[in-house]
Amino acid sequence: MALRACGLIIFRRHLIPKVDNSTIEFLLLQASNGIHHWTPPKGHVDPGETDLETALRETQEETGIEASQLTIIEGFRKELNYVAWEKPKTVIYWLAEVKDYNVEICLSQEHQAYRWLGLEDACQLAQFNEMKATLQEGHQFLCSTPV
């Protein structure tokens, strides 16, 4: 059976002086282990937990950002299927915007760094094609959705 994990693609954007989708920045975290890859916050589903509950819990554990500090964007849900550590893995992501542009990030021991990045830089840092495609799809969704 595939491992199941859930997470949030967290973003922020300047809304002043005008709405400009080029100001969208994604939050990526650098893992402390393995190849030190960069991804949005995510983690494994605990027994009795819904997928979205997992995504919110993992986000709080890994970044310090609480559910009340986020707005989940309706209509976007992306499922990735790949092999990690020689086992099949399914990861489900939702888009979530921080309510405070300057929200404080408090990393757990699972990560050693974080960055807010525009789409192009985020895709360069995300080494895996599935993650790059997910960031691009999320950005396109945000650009086509009224604020």
Salt bridges, closest charged atoms under 4 A:
GLU25 OE1 - ARG12 NE 2.63
ASP46 OD2 - ARG57 NH2 3.38
GLU49 OE2 - ARG57 NE 2.51
ASP51 OD2 - ARG4 NH2 2.61
GLU58 OE2 - ARG57 NH1 2.92
GLU61 OE2 - ARG57 NH1 3.11
GLU62 OE1 - HIS111 NE2 3.94
GLU79 OE1 - ARG77 NH1 3.97
GLU97 OE2 - ARG13 NE 3.07
GLU137 OE2 - LYS78 NZ 3.19
